[in-house]
Amino acid sequence: MRILWLCNICPPAVAAALGQSYSVREGWLTGALNRFWAEDGDSMQLAVCFPAEGELAGLQKKIPLKEFKTDHTGGPYREKEVSVYGFREDLKRPEVYDCGMEERFQEILEDFRPDLVHIFGTEFPHALAMVKSFGRPERILVGIQGLVGECAKSYMADLPAQVQGKATFRDILRKDSLRQQQEKFRIRGERERQVLQGCGHVTGRTEFDRAGSLACNPKLHYHKMNETMRSCFYEGGWNREGCRPFEIFASQGDYPLKGFHYLLQAMPEILEQFPDAHVSVAGNSITACGSLKEKLKISGYGKYLRDLIYKNGLEDKVTVLGSLSDVQMKEAYLKSHVFACPSALENSPNSLGEAMLLGLPCVAARTGGIPDMAEDGTSALFFEKGDVHGLAGCIIRIFRNEELARELSEGARDRALRNHDGNENYRRMMEIYHEILGTV
């Protein structure tokens, strides 16, 4: 088998071999590569294609790769040659389609001549460019991350109409107001629909993404395959004695869809019963407004969050942690009492999977594919999306009942270990490759 992976980032193992800096944001790629060395290195030729800058955008060579770091499966791994290719793409503006990628992909396809192209995600223009360039839908497999078109519909997440319509200096300068952001999601959603219509196979994890994919293309072959999380989250675990009492952690609050404003609205009710409660959120500090530079850079959503913080007296109750590595994220989970996922819409958020793997008690909105990740009352507590009182109530229940917290912790870890079993997920991926190529 000759398999071409089209990735959103350069895999860490490849970047390390090339002497480049790397992101562990999609560290599961390393786990898949490690399993490739150990199990299928002699039966499969693999090529990895990724967006790059400078000279790397024209990269087209074979490089010897070896194990990047010890995976949680353990075991020795052999060195193996992999074909690697770079291409140029403006990832900061995923709503803009560059036809030049099609020409670059033609060069890559002619050089490697894959039997199957596996595209990881639909959220960037390169997915559609590859579908157009390869032109063999029966040999294209797309992995659904989230359904961008559906996210566009839910993007505003119940923001007041006056907030949706406002634009700060930063928003006007960057042409990036809330309504413009939603329009960019809509454009990406339309491109996603074209990707799904142009391929023959899709992998997904939830009934939500299955229904959404087939609505775009009823002729798709849908293959169930769960995701593997980053390796560090399979080690260690949460315990009540080691966390900060009444600490709430949210993984992201940069844009409305993630629902951080719901959590800020829930805090007064939580603080009435637990005055020591505190919220930490990972990601950029979009509410910073101390210096003149920060005031000029604040977005419309950041200003709304800042207004909520002042209105509800939360100045000392909210900490923005900034961009975190996988190890730093793990530390933030383990120090917290509860993980909150208040999003207006999600398919299967990795943050919830990571929190569950560590056994952190979780509360989550009953939306999108989340109900396929956990069972209400056993491995998480659910509230209806947008229900601020329900969100507060779920957190209060965990704060109040240590036995419930312990049961949720055990249930979450047990469920997540089954959902995110790296060996099983890799086996399933290889099974799908064989099914598509008719080699079973």
Buried (B, 14 or more C-beta within 10 A) or exposed (E): BBBBBBBBBBBBBBBBBBEEEBBBBBBBBBBBBBBBBBBBBEEBBBBBBBBBEEEBBEBBEEBEBBBBBEBBBEEEBEEBEBBBBBBBBEEEEBBEBBEEBBEBBBBBBEEBEBBBBBBBBBBBBBBBBBBBBBEBBEBBBBBBBBBBBBBBBBBBBBBEEEBBEBBBEBBEEEEBBBBBBBBBBBBBBBBBBBBBEBBBBBBBBBEBBBBBBBBBBEEBBBBEBBBBBBBBBBEBBBEEEEBBEBBBBBBBBBBBBBBBBBBBBBBBBBBEEBEEBBBBBBBBBBBBBEEEEBBEBBBBBBBBBBBBBEEBEBEEBBEBBEEBBBEEBBBBBBBBBBBBBBBBBBBBBBBBBBBBBBBBBBBBBBBBBBBBBBEBEBBBBBBEBBBBEBBBBBBBBBBEEEEBBBBBBBBBBBBBEEBBBBBBBBBBBBEBBEBBBEEE
